[in-house]
Amino acid sequence: MRIGIISTVGDYSWAGSEEMWKLFATEALHRGHSVAVMVQTPIAQSEELTKFHALGGVVFAYNPLNRYTSRTVSRGLYSRFRQLKRWQPEVVCTSGPPATPYRDKDLYRFLRAHTGGRVFIIQGNAESYVAGQAEREALRALYRSARRIICVSRDNAELLQRQLTSTLPIAILPNPIRTRLEHPLPWPGDLEQVRFATVGRYEVGSKCQDRTLHALSTAEWKGRNWRLDLFGSGPDERYLQDVIGYYGLEDRVTLCGFERDFAKIWKDHHIHVLTSRAEGLALALVESMFCGRPAVITRTGGNHELLRDNKDGFVSVGEDPEIIREALERAWMNRDRWPEMGEAAFHRANEWIPRDLPVRLFHTICNSGC
């Protein structure tokens, strides 16, 4: 079977959302199938695809649309997906936000013209991700014709069906963890200073790091002994540095950049602060829970399905800074419980992510047709 995969994620050399399609592609290659992936140029050049190349996988690179290519694409004169079309996949699987298969018109035409199976992996959803009647109707028809739609959380699945007012062929599977830990990490040795960490793209529209900084900017919080390290990369790095200065948090908050080794992060940090506005199921949350760390999260995507309030961490009902501050306050007042909650978080994550996820993913996508 010839399987084509299209990731619509851009502007990053790698992202947690790419782990699911990579897991599926690797399993398919091990089973003797042919797999070609079409990814944006930074991801095509990533070292994360070394094993995929070694197994015989094919990589096609493409670039985001610019002013010129947008015009030619809108007129039907150009498509970035010609290489994959010539490769002649029998099954096509896309991975990304729900509306991109319609908004990128060359991708939309490619998918509509494809006569084989179509599978969609939805990596994150929010109220604003699907908008306008024409978009809803086009996506409804496209997704109804899918062999399967994979959502990484029940929240995302229910929202997508409401947005498109349609019952869809959805399966729910969690995002995988890159390295599965068999035991939580030891609790950090420094017990005097609380060390918060946030792991996620520097992209405040979805990750809301600026709102976390606002929540921590009060005189009361400045009188406490804590640090916050922000791990990641992305377009809002300069803005976040400015926000840190604006709130006078230069001696408290550090932008640490991207760190692939999640265990290296969590051996020195006590609790994860992940106050997102839009999520699927954050790989960064799964990783911190496997390390035995509680978290403060917002009720977004699958994060609150995985993490149980007051058991594995603390759930904020919204991303307004005042509401985030209330959740942070609850966490602070329960600091003595964090090691116990971290242990519970490890067991919860270990139960949530099935060990046979590659096999489940393969069969869900191929539906015994591969």
N, C-alpha and C positions, 0 to 999 in steps of 0.2 A: 504494500500500500504506500502511496506517495502522499505525505502529509505536509501541508503548508501552514506555517504559523506566522501571523502578523502581530507585532507589538506596536501599539500606537503611543507608547511612552517616549517623550523626547526631552532634550536638554540635560540629560544625566548620563554618566558613563555606566551606571547601573542603578537599579532601584529594587526595593523589596518585592514590588509587583511582578518582577520578571522571574522570580523563583518558581512560580507555579508552572508557567509554560516550559521553563527549562527542565523541570522535573519530569513533565510529560514527555518532552522531546527525548530526553535521555532514556526513559523507559521504552519508548517506541524504537529507538535505535538498537537498544539491547535485544529487542524482540525481532530484529531483522527488517524493520520498515525503513523507508527512505524519508528523511525529514529535511525540509528547507525552512529557514526562518528569515523573515524580512523585518529588519529592525533599523531604527535610526542610527546614523553613522557613529556617534559616541558609543552606543551599546554594541554595535558590530565590531568595534575595536577593543572591547573589554576583555580582560583576562578571564572573566567569568565564563567565557565560551571556549576555553582551552579544551576541556574534556569533550564538549560537543563536537569541536573540530576533530579531535582524535578518534571519535567514534564514527566519523564519516558524515557528520552533519554539514549542510550547505548554508552559507550565510549570504544574504543579499542586503546591501545597505541602501537606505534612502534618506532624504533630507526633508525637514519641514517645509511647508509651502511658503514662498515669499510673494511679494506683490506681483511679480511677473508670472510665476508658475501658477498662482491662484487664478489669474485671468485665463490662462490657457487651459487649466483644469476645468474651470467653470464652463468653458465653451466646448469641452469634450475633446480638445486637441492634444492633450497630454495626460499620461498616467504614470505615476511612480511605481506602479505594480506590474509593469509589463514583463519584467524578468521573472517574477513568480508565475505569471500567466503562461509564459513560454515553458516553464518548468513542468507545467500541467499537473498540479496537485489534484488528488481525488477527494481529499478532505481539506477544508480550510478552517483554521481556528484563529480567531482574533482575540487579543488581550488588551484591555484598557477600559476607560470610562464608557458609560452606556451610549452616549450620543455621538461619539466620534465616528462610528461606522456610517452615519448619515452626514455629518458636517464635513468630513473630508470627501468631497464629491468623487474623486477618482477611486477611493476605497469603496464608496457606495456603489458605483457602477461595476467595479470588479466583483463585489459580493453578489450583486443581483444577477450578473451574467454567469456566475459559477454554477454549474449544473450538478456538482457533487454535494457531499454533506457539508453543512456549515455549523460551526460550533463557536460560541461566544463566551469568553471568560470576562466577567464584569469585575474589575478591580476598583471597587469604591463607587459610592453613589451618595447623592444628597439631593435635597429638594430642588435646587437650582440647576441640577445637571441635565435635565430634560426640560425644554421650554418651547412653547409655540405649537399650534395645532398641526401645521404641516410636518413638523419634526416628529410629533407623537404618532401621527398616522403612518409616516414612512417607517419609523422604528417598529411600530406594532406589526406591520406586514413583514418586515425583515426578521424580527425575532420569532414571530409565529411560525416562520418557515424553517427555523433552526432545528438541527438534529438534537442539540442540547444547549442550554445556557447554564453556565456554572457561576454561581454567586458564592462569595467567600463568607457570607453571613446571612442569617434569616432576615435581619433588618433590611439589608440591601435588596434581597429578593422580593420582600413584601412591598417595599417602596417602588421598585421597578414595575411591578404588576399594577400598582395603583397609578403610577405615572402614565402607563400605556393602557389602562383600563382593560386588561386582558390577562387571562390565565395562560401562563407560558410554560414551556418544557424545561423547568428549572431543576437543577440538582445543587445541593449546598455542600461544599467541601472547603475546609479551612486552608489558608495559605500554609505552605510547609516551612519548617525550620531548617536552616542550612546545616547545623551541627546539633544533633540531639544529645543533650546531657543526661546522664544516668543519675546524677545526684546534684542538688543545688550547690552553689559555691558557698564557701565559708562566709560568715557575716564579717563585714569590714572591721578592721581593728580599731580605727579612729572613732571613738564613741563620743568625743567632745563636740565635734562639729558635724552637723547634719549635711550630707552631700546629696543634693538632688541631681538628677540627670534627665535631660530630654533628648531622645534619639528620633530624628526625623528630618525630612527635607527643610531647608530654610525657605519656607514658602508659607507665609502667614495666612494666606487665603484659606488654606485647608488645615494647617498645623497650629495656627493661633499662638505662636510663641510670644508675640507682642502682648497678647492679653494675659498670659502668665506673668510676664514682666510687670505689667500694670498691677496685677493682683498682689505681687510681692513688693510693691513700691511704698507701702504705708510705713509710717514711723514705727508702728508696732513690729512689723516684720523686719525692719532695719535694725531693731534692737535685739534680734535673735541671732544665734550663732549658726549660720548656714552658708552654703555655696550652691550655685546652680551651674552646671556645665551643659552646654548645648552642642550636641554632636550632629553633624550632617553637612550638607552643602546645598546650594541652590541660589535662586535669583535674588532672594531678600537678605542676603548676608550683610550688605552695607546698611540696609534699613535697620536690621536687628542691632547692629553695632551702635547706630544712632539712637535707637530706643533705650538701649542700656545706658548710654550717656544722658539721655533726656531724664530718666528716672533716677540718676545718680547711683547706679548699681555697678559701676566699673570695678569696685573691689569685691563684688559678690558673684558676678556672672561672667562666664568666659565662653566664647565661641571656639570650640575645639576642633572643628572640621570633621571630615568623615573618618570613621574608624570601623573597619570591616570586622575585627575580632570583638564580638559583643561581650565575650567573657572578660576581656581586658577592661572594658568599660565598667562592668558590674562588680568586679572584685574590689573596687574602691568607692562604690556609690551605694547608698542605702535604699533609695526609693525613686521610682520612675514617675515623671510628671508628663502626661501626654494629653493635652487639652485640645483635641482636634475638633474641627467643624465638619469634616468629611472624611470618611474612612471606609475601607472594606473590612478587613481584619488586619490590624497593624502587625507586621512581622516583628517590629521592634518591641511591641508589647509581649508577644509570644516568647521572644528571646529573653527579655528581662524576667519574665515569670519562670522560665526554665532555669534561670540563674538563682532563683529563690528570692526575688525582690518584689515587694508590693508596689502598687502604682496608684497614682491619682489620675483618673481619666474622665473624659466627658462621655455622656450617653450617646455615642456616635457609632454607626455601623455595627460591626460584630464585637467591638471592644467590650461593651457592657454585657454581651452574651457570654463572653469568656470570663471576664473578671467579675466576681461577686462582691457587691458592696458590703463593707465591714467584715469580709472574710479574707479576700485576697488583696484588698486595697480599698479605695474610696472612689465613688462615682459622683461626679458633678452633673447635675441635671441640665446644665447649659454651659455655653462658653463665654457668657458675660463675665468680665473681671470680678464683679462682686460675688457672683455665684461660684466662680473658680476659687476665690478667696475663702469662701465658706468651706469648701471641700478640703482645701489646704489646711485650714484651721482644725478641722476634724482629724486630719492626718497628724498634724503636729501634736495635738493633745493625746494621741494614742501612740506616741513614739515607742513606748515600752513594748507594744504589741507587734512592732514591725518584723522582728525575726520570726515570730510565730506565723504571721500573715504571709511572709515570704515562703515559709515551708508549705503552707496551704496553696500558695500560688504555683509552686513547682508541681505539686501533685495534680492541681487542676489542669495545667498546661499539658502535662504528661498524659492525662486522660483524654484531653480535647483533640490532640493531634495524633491520628492513628499511625501506627508503625507501618502499615501497608498502604499508606497514602499514594505512593507511585502506582501501585496496581489498581487501586480504586479510581484514580484519576484517568489512567489509561482506558479502563473499561467504560467509564462514564463518557469519555469523549468518543471512543471508537464504537461503543454500543455493539460489541461483538462483530462489527463490520470490518475491522482492520485485520 
